[in-house]
């Protein structure tokens, strides 16, 4: 209890002579400095609210307007056209008595100037919103920019010339539009055409027409009403019904992971790597809180993306409920939760209002690593509750973690900035089997031992014994690009900004008077232990079933693909269609995640990558058609894929619209055979590209080994594949493939080999100086 005694600011005893008061000036000083930090944050928030509230103008522009109005009045001109006199007539009587005529005129001029300034801000913001609603630029061919788009870019640059804060553009972003039902149905039927036989397609067409003529328009009216009222007609329902209402385990099924550098481990010391990583994450949090991060933009443009997902990045936990989970977010947290060898700790990262330096955090982490006390009864595998089904976890949490010591300890985990696991294993591409080790590394980050991660936290950091790191992220609060942005900053800051000493330790000095990290204490009854074992059993089955395969594709990268005047993403997606066809002998419904963050509170939309054009290309290549014919079909497939992606980004997607119509039908208590069938179709190939958003942080020319492995996720369908990829630099693409071992038709390693072969064959086909021999189409067994 030494920490508790140190935290007491004063003590008193009652004696016959009176009250004996003993003050701890050191503790009072700590309290004072923490209060100063809190007030600084409050002042900073108020300041930022003012700055972003008047964007794209500036607070100082008010003074410019006032001076301009007063100057014109001094020249005996009335810029208000009589409004200043009107304002003066309506001033309160008390002001008429206390102010001279000149003073009343000055006050009226100030009121008019302020109203004029606010009107100009609203006008500028409206103009900015109109400009950001223009999306035709995305559909124009590269190098053939229309005059309209040129004017649009110029105006957008003028209105965005001031340095914006992280959330400056939020109120200027347009709302996500609701597509017309007929357009959505036409696009849907076009995407399922290559997957259905002629009778099946006619049946779906009939169902779609019946839906439009009967129930569809009624549901659409409700959806348009919501779009007028809500900021985004999709996002809140998507978060609730796709994520928070899911009663199955988060582990593997929802959470995803991110990996460390492929070739480099900046330090072999576990505590040092933890010190720099935690410090870098907290530096990022400080930038988010102060809104100092630059708003994310469409690559190569000035067009901003919605930053709303950053708001719940830290100090956030998903808490289980009977029917739906709840995302709880706290304004601030001065500690992180740490797990090591079955024990939970609270690690304070601030002292006297000051963020601990990396060396001090390393010192504290080393204290945890050196701690030899055993886990308490029921403590070691407690995290399995977050890995199992949600309803049992909800019941146990309500019954046994709602009061007393268990609630205090659980609060320490849930209110922490984030969760840290100090893993006692070594991971990474090492040893005689580097590819196999990468597969084990992926599985470790995806599920670990099923009890040594806290899957409810917004994200958990894993630091391995050999200094390798990674993260596991909960999906409901944000999508992968937001977490990837955080992780890019963390890796770059760790390696290039903070750095390490020659012996691998963090830089900086240590205050050895820092209080020890606090052990969290529990009172775990047998009923809780029984549920822990049941949850662990459920999680273990899922973990044993998932098959992960991670491999770097080094034959070529986006450099060679771009020389062919082809979109790298389109090249990879069409190659994935070829790989799947060779692997399974047919085509399947394919999911590619696209963002809708051009709109306020936008999240994702589905690009249905299996199209008529891509399937025609694959069939032609496998039939052995001529090189010219295959190239022509590939060009059509690539253009079609790019158009599908652009439509998804600009609010003309298919699946989110149909999903929201389905939700409305459920609220109204009506059934739609068409919607029910559409939303029950399995995504046997689920894909996602991890974007590289901050290449300026990584000097790959001078440090080519500092390449990221990206991250991955579990398979969506029991008989399908999950494929994540990251295009790194000019010459590498890293792939993460997942499937279920329980399905005899899928094999992650086999599909990984098919992906590599498909990429090579498509490149041979498209390369002008390649040999005229036909690409091989034989299946890989």
N, C-alpha and C positions, 0 to 999 in steps of 0.2 A: 504493500500500500504506500510505498515511498512516493509514487507519482501523485497520489491523492493529497498527501501532506504538502508537497511542493505547490500544489494548485491552490491551497488555502491562502487567501490574502490577509486574513486577520483571525486571531483567536482571542477569546476572552474567558475569564473565570471570575466568579462572584466570591468575594472575600468579605470578612467582617468590616474591613476598611472601605469597601466599595467594589467597583468593577475594575479588574486588572485587564487592560486592553493591550494586546501585543500585535503590532502591525508588521507584516512582511512587506517591506518597501520594494523588494525585488519582484514579488508577485504583483503588487499594485502597479509597478512600472510595466510589467508584461500586459496587464489588463488595459492600462492606459494606451500603450502602443497598439494593441489589437483594436481598440476603439478608434484610434486615429486612422488605422488602415480601413476600417469599415466606413468611416465618414468620407475618406478620400474616394472610396468606390462609389458612394452615394453621389458625391459631387460630380464625379466623372460620368455617372449615368445621366444625371440631369443635363450636364453639358452636351453629351452626345445626343440626347433627345432633342435638344434645341437645334444642334447642327444638322441632324438628319431630318428634323421636322421642317426645315426651310429649304432643304436641297431641292433643286439644283442651284438655288441662290445661297448666299452666305449671311450669317447674322450681321456682319458689318455693312451689308448692302442697305440695311435699314437706315444707317447714318447717311449714306450717300443719297437716298431718296429724300430724307429730311432736309439735308443741306440744299439739294436741288430745289425743293419747294420753297424754302425760306429765301433762297437767292432770287427766284423769280418774283416772289412777293416784294422783296427789297427793291426790285426794278419796277415796282408798281404795276405788276401784271398778276392776274388771278388764274393760276393754272387749274384751280378746282372748279372753275365756271360757277361760282356762287355757293359751292358746297361748304367751304370753310365758314362763310357767314351763317349758313343754316346751322352748322354744328355749334357755332358761338351762341346762337339764339336758344339752343336747347341745353346749354350748360346748366348745372344745378345752381340754385339761387345762392348757396353758400359760396360758390366760386365767384359768382358775379360781385358779391360784396367784398371778398378778400382780395381779388385780383383787379388790377387796373385794366383799362380797355386794351392796352398793348399786350398785357399778360394774357388776357382772354383770347386775343387773336393768335398769340404764339401757341397757346395750349390747343386751340382749335386746329391750327396748322399741324401740330404734332399728331393729333388724332387722325386728321385726314391723311397725313403722310404714312402713318402706320396702316390705315385701312388700304391705302393705295399699294403699299408694300406687300401686304398679305394677298391682295388681289393679283398682283404680278406673280407672286410665288405660286398661287393656284393655277394661273394661266400657264406658267412655265412647266409646272408639274403635269398639267393636262397635255401640253404639247409633247413632253417627254413620254407620257403614256401612249399617245398616238404613234409616236415614232417607234416605240418598242413593240407596238402591235403589228408593225409591218414585217412580214416574213417572206415576202416574195424573193428577197435576196438569196434565200437558201436554195431556191429552185433554178437559179440562173447558172449557166455553164461557166466553168472556170475560165477566166480570161475574157468573158463576154458579159460585162457588167452593163446594165441598162442605165440611161441617164437618170431615171427615177431613183435607182438605187444609189447612184453617185451623189445626188442631191441629199438623199436620206442619210447617207454616211456623214456628209459634211455637217448637216444640222445636228445629228446625234453627237458628233464630236464636239460641237460648240456647246451643247447643253450638258455634256459630260466632262467639260474641261476642268472643273474643280475636282480636287482630290476627294473621292467619296469615302465615307466610312463603310464598314462591313454591311450595314443594313440601310444605307442611304437610298438604294433604289427600290426598296420593298413596296412602298406605297405607289410607285410609278409603274410597277409591273402590271401587265394586263391580266385579266381573269381568263381562266381556261374556258374556251367556247364549247358549247354543246353541239356536236355534229348533227346533221339531219339524219333521221332514221333510215331513209332510203339509201343515203350515201354509205352509212355504216353497214347496212345489209349487203349492198353490192360489193363492198370491199371484203366483207366476211366470206361471201360465197366464192369470190375470186380466189381467196387464200386456201379454201378447202377443196377446190376443184382437183388438184393433183393427188389428193388423199382419198377420194371417193370414186366408186364405180359410177357408171352412168345412172342406174336406178337410184343409188344412194344420193347422188347429187340432185336429181329431180325431186326426190323426197324432201331434202333440206331446202331446196328452193321453194317448194310448196309451203313448208312450215314457216319459212321466213315471210312469204307473202301474206299468209294467214295472220301472222303476228302483227305485221304492219297495219293491215286493214282492220284488225279487231282491237287488241290490247295495246299495241305499241304506241299509238298517238296519245292515248290517255296517260301512259307512263311518262312519255316525253314531256307532256305539259307540266307534270309535277317536277320533273328534273330541271326544266327551264326555270321554274319558280325557285327551286333551290339555288340554281346558278346565279339568279338575280340577288338572292339574299346572302349566300355564303361567299367567302373569299375564294374557295375552290370547291367545285361540286363533287370532286372525287376523293380528295386526300383524307378527310376525316372518316369517311366510310371505309376507305382502303385500310387505314390504320386499325380501325375497330374490327372489321369483319374478316380481313385477311390475316391480321396478326393477333390482336388482343383477344379476340373471341376463340382463337384456336385452343383447344383443350389438350392437344398432344404435346410431347416434349419439345422444348426449344432446341436442345442439343441436336446437331446434324440437320434436323428438319427445317430450322429457321435461321439459327446463328451461322455466321460465316467467319473466315479467318484471313489474316494477313501475315506474310512472311518477312523475314529479315533479308539482308543482302545475300546474294547467291554465293559469291566466292569469298567474301570478306567477313570476318568477325572482328570488330574494332578492338576488343580486349577479351582475353580469356577469363577475366575475373568476373564472377557472377555479380558480386556486390557492386563493383564499379559500373558494369553495364546497367544494372538497375538504377544506380545513382544518376547517370546521364540521361537514361530513358525517362525516368520520373521527372527530372528537372526539365527536360525538353517538352514533355507533355504539359507541365504546369506553365511553362513559358507560352505555349500555344493557348492555354486557357486564359492567361492574362491578356493575350492579344484579342481573343474573342470577347472577353468582358469589356475591354477598352474599345472594341470595334476597330482595332488597328489593322486587322487583316484586310487585304485588298479583296473586294468582291470578286468571286469567281466569274469568269467570262467564257463565252464560246471561244474555243482556241483560234487565235489569229484575228480576233475581232474586238470591238469595243462593247459588244452586246453583253449586258450583265445577266447573271443567273440568280435565281432566288436563293437567299442565304438562310431561310427560316429553319432549316435542319440543324444549323449550328447551335441553336438556342438550347437544346437539351443534350448536348454532347457530353458534358461533365455533370457530376452530382446528380445522376439520374439512375433510377432503378425501375424495372418492371415488376410490380408486385402481383401475386396470384389472386384470383377471385373465383367465386363459384361459377359464374357464367362468363365473366370477362375479366381480363387483367386490367391493371391501371398503371399508367406511366407516372411515376412520381419524380418531380424535379425540385431540387433545392437551390436557392439563390447562390449559396457559397458553401464551401467545405475546406477546412484547413488541414485535412488529413487524408491518407489513403488507407485502404484495408489490404493487409498482406497475409498470404497463406504460405506456410512452410512446414512440411513434414507433419501434416495433420493438425497444426495449430494456427489459430487466427490472431492477428495483431492489428492494433491501430497505430499507424506511423504518422506522427505530426510532421508536416512539411513546412510549417511556419513557426517562427519564434519571434516574439515581440513585434509582430506585424511584418516580419521580413521573411521572404522565401529562402529556405535553406539552400546553400550552394550545393552543387553536385557532390563535392567531396564529403560534405556533412551528411547528405542523404546516403552516400555509400557507407559512411561510418555507422549510421543507424541500421542499415540493411545488414551489415556485417554482424552487428549485435544480435539480430534475429537469427542469422545463420549459425552463430556460435551458441545460441540458446539451446540447452540440452534437455530441458524439461519435456516430459512426454505429453501427448494429447490427453485431454480430460475424457472422461467417459462419454462416448457418443459424439465427440467433437471431430474426429479424423475424417469421417465420411459424410459430414453434415451437408456439404455442398451438393450431394447427390439429390437432395430435395429439389434443387433447381434444374436438375437434368431429367427428372421423371415427368409424369403426367401432372397437369396443372391443378386439377381439382383436389387430389389428396394433399398436395402441398398447401393449397389454400386452407383446407380444414386444419391441418397441423399448425400452420402459422397462426390461425385465429385462436386455437385452443391453448397452444403452449408458448407462443412468442408475442403475446399481446401485453404482457406485463412482466415486471420483475427483471431479474438479471438477464434472462433470454432476450427480452425486448431491447434492453440497453445494448447488448452485444450485436443483435441483429441490426439495430439502428446504426451502429458504428460501421457496418458493412454497407447498408443501403444508402446511408447519407455520405459515404466516402466519395471523393472526387472520381475515383475509379478503383478497380480491383487489381492486385498484383499477385501472381503466383511465382514463388521461387521454386522452380522445378528441380528435382534431384536427379534428372536424367540429362544426357547430352544429346543434342540434335544437330542437324545440318548436313550438308553434302560433304561427307568425310569417309575415310576408310576405303576398303576394297570394293564396296558396293554403293557408290555415290547416289545412283538413281533410286535404289531401294531405300536408302537413308532419307532421301527427299520424300518418298512416299510415307515413311514412318513419321517424319517431321510434320507432314500435312495432317495425318491422323491425330497426332499429339495435339496440334493446335485446334483441330475441329472438335475433339471430345476429351482429350487427355485420359485420365483414369476414371472419368465420369463423376468424380467427386472433388477433384482438386482445382476446379474452376467455379466461379460464381456466375452461372449463365444468365442470371437476371440483370446483371449490371449492364449499363449502356455499352461498355467495353471492358475487357480484362486483358492485362498485359502478362505475358509469360516470359520469364527470364530463366534460361536453362543453365545447368551447372557449368557448361563450357563457354558461357557468355553469349550464346545465340539467343535471339529474342523473337517475339511474334505477338499477335493479338487475336482475341476472339471477340466478335461484336454481336450484340443483340440487334435484331433487324427492324423492330417496330418504329423506333424513333427516327431513323434515317436510313438512307440507302448507301451502297458501297462507295460511290464517289466522294461523299462527305467524309467517311472514315479514311478513305485512301488519301485524301488531302491532309488530314491530321497525321497519318502514318508517314507520308513523304516528308513532312516537316520534321517529325520526330527523328527519323533515320538521318536526315541531312544535318540537323542541328547536333545530334549525338556525335556523328563522325567528323564533321567539318568545322563546326562552330565551337562546341564545348571541348571535344578532344580528350586525350588521355596523356598521362606522363609516360616516360620511357618504360617504366615498370608496370604499366597497365592500369594505374589508379586514376581516379578522377582528379581534375585540377582544382586547386583552392586550398584553403586552410580549414581546420576543424576546431569547432568549439566543443571541447570534451566535457563541458558541463551540461550538455544537452540531456534531458531526461530520457530514460530508456523507453523504447517502444512499449506500448501497453498490451499485455496479453488480454484477450477477450475471454470472459468466463461464461460458462454455460451450466445449466441444470437440466440435463437431458433425461427424461423418464423413458422407461422401456417402450412405451407406446410410440414415442418419436423414433427410437432406434429401430423398431419394427418397420415403420414407414420408410425410414432411410434405406433399409435393406431391400424393401420392395421397389422403391424408386431406383435404387442402384441396379437391381436385376433388370428392370425395364430398360434403363439406359445402356447397360452392358450388352444386351441383345442388339440394340441399334448400333452401338459402336463396333461390335464384332462383325456386323453385317456390311458396314460401309467399306467400300474398296476405293482407295485413293491412289492416283498415279500422277506424279508431277514430273515434267520433263522440259528442259530448255531446247527449243528448236533453233539451231544455229546455222542451218544451211543458207538462209537468207532472212532478211527482215523487211521493214517498210521501205528501206532505201531502194532495193531492186523492184519492189512492187510498184512504187510510185513512178519509176522510170518507164513502166508499162502503161502509165496514165490510167491506173486502176486504183480505186479506193482500197486501202489495206484492210479495212473491216469487211468490205464486200468480198474481197479475195478470200479472206479466212472463212467467212460464213458460207460461201459457195463450196469451198473445200470441205467444210464440215458436212454439207449435204452429200457430197461425193463419198466422204468417209463413212457416213451413216448408211448410205445405200449399199456400199460394199460390205459393211459389217452385218446388216440385217436383211438386205435384199429388197427393201421397200423404203418409202418415204414416211415421214411422221410429222405431226404438228410440232413446230419448232418455235421456241420462245427465245427472243433476244431482247434484253432489257435496254430501253431507250429512256432518256430523261425528258421530263416536261417542265424543267426549271426555267424555261423562258417565261413561264407564267407564275403568278404569285402562289406560293405554297405548293408548287408542282412537285411531283415525285417521279413516277415512272410510267411508261406506256410500253406495250408489247409490240415488237416488230416480228411479224410472222415470216420468218426467213425462208421457209419452204414455199416457193412460188411456182407458178406455171413455167416461168422462164428458167428458174434454177433446175427444176426437174427435167425440163427438155434438154438442157445442157448435159446433165449427168447421164441421161439415157443415151444421148448421142455419143458421148465419150465412151461409154461402156459398150455400145454397139460397134464402135470402131469407125465412126463417120470420119469424113475427111478433115484435115487440120483446119482448113478455111471455114468449114461449116461449124466446127466446134468453137473456133474463135468467135465467130459471129454470134453464136448462141450464148457464149460466155459474156460477151459485151452486153447483150440484151438482159441477161440475168443480173449483171453488175449494176446496170442502170436502173433496173427494177428494184433491186435491193436498196440502192441509195434513195430512190423516190419513196419507198416504204418507210425508211428511217426518217426522212425529212417530214413526211406526213405525220408520223408518230410524234416527233418533236414539236410540231406546230399545232397540235391539238386535234388532228384528223385521224387519230388511231381508231382501233376497233374494240379492243377488249375492255378498256376502262368504261367506255360508254355502255357496252352491253352489261358489264358488271353492275353499274349504277342503276340501269333499268331493272335488273333482277332484284336489287335491294328494294327499289320502290315497290315492285310487285309483292315482295314479302311483307312490306309494311301495310299494303292494301289488302293482303290476304287473298291474292289471286294467283293462279298457277298459269305458267306459260310453258308448254312443251318445248317450244323453240329455245327459250332462254335456259331451261333446265338442261337440255341436251348440250347446248353450246358450252355452258360452264362446267359440265362434267367431263368434257373431252380431256384426256391426259396429255401432258407436255412431255413426250418421251425424250426430247432433246432440248434441254434448257441451257442457254448460253448467256454469257455476259463478258463484256470487255472491261477490264480495270483501266481507267484512263490515267495517263501520266500527266499531271496538271502543273507541276512546278519543276520543269526540267532545269530552270535557272539555278536551282539549289544543288544540282548534281553536275559536276564537271567531269563528264564521261570521257572527254578527250584526254585529260591529264590523269584521271582516275577511272580507267575503263573497268576495273574489277568491282566498282561500287554500283552494281546493277541490282535492281529489285526483282524478287521472285514473284511479286504480286500476291494474289490470294485466291481462295476457292470456296466452294460450298458443296453441300450434299446433293444427291440426286433428288429431283422433284417427284418422278414417277418410280414405282417399284421396279418396273422393267425398262427404265430409261437411263440416260446419262446426264450428268451435270458437267458442263465445260466452261471454265473460266480461262481467260487469256489476257496477257498484258504485252503490249508491243514496246520493247525496251530499246532505245537508241535506233540505229539504222540497220542492225544486223542480227537481231534476236527477237524471238517471240517465245514467252514462257506459257506453258499450258498446264492447267490443273483439271484432271478428269476424275469424276466420281461415279460410282454405280453401286448396286447391291449384290453381294455375293450370293444371296438367296435366289437370285434370278439366273437361271442357266443360260439365258440368251445374251447376257451382258458380261463384259469383262473390260475393266478400265485399261489394263495394259494392252490388250488387243486393239481396243478402240484408239488408244494413243498411237499405236503403230499405224493404224489406218489413217489417222490425221496427218502424221508425218508423210506418209506415202502420197496422200491426196494433195498436200501442199506442193510436194516435189513434182507430181505429174502435171498439175495445173501450171506451175512455173515453166516446165519444159514445153507445154503446149503454147504458152503465150510468148515465150522468149523468141525474138525474131531470128536470131542466129543459131537456134537450137537445131539439133539433128532432126531429120524428117521422120524418124521412127515414131510410131504411135505410142502414146503413154500407155503403160501397162494397166490393165483393168482387172487382173486376176485377184481374187480375194486373198487376204492374209489370214491364214488359219492360226 
